[in-house]
């Protein structure tokens, strides 16, 4: 069964934050931390929109935008409050803390959603031996994206050398339900023939 999964899976190898696909494409992923647009003033919003328009015109190559949405998990937050209730001496404070927990359980858990945003882009290796050139092209594109989105107020994270984080992102994308229950521990990301 493991052999059948490997033949279906498109990733050949992940190295230095670059995904090499079996079809010869090289792929790079950047995580974009969003700006809270609604909290900005009207002039700041106009500036962000102008810079975003600039981002779209500067990126004269194909990109994909991936949004990962997950139902928020506030269990850790609730357990910290419950531990603090045990330590609290004031009955009134304990009561307020318990009411806060009840409110979180009743209201927030229905609506709590976390989102992550990713930009994905590719380069096709047309000939053998040009891999270094393609990697350089990918990194130049990443720099363009970072510079233009930085002007919008976004922080852009590159998975340069942290393959584990990139692999975890791919695992979470491919296994949205399982990834909440079973964390990714160790993975061999280079296939052996």
Secondary structure, 3 states (H helix, E strand, C coil): CHHHHHHHCCEEEEECCEEEECCCEEEEEEEEECCCHHHCCHHHHHHHHHHHHHHHHHCCCCCEEEEEEEECCCHHHHHHHHHHHHHCCCHHHHHHHHHHHHHHHHHHHHHCEEEEEEEEEEEECCCCCCHHHHHHHHHHHHHHHHHHHHHCCCEEEECCCCHHHHHHHHHHHHCCCHHHHCCCCCCCCECCC
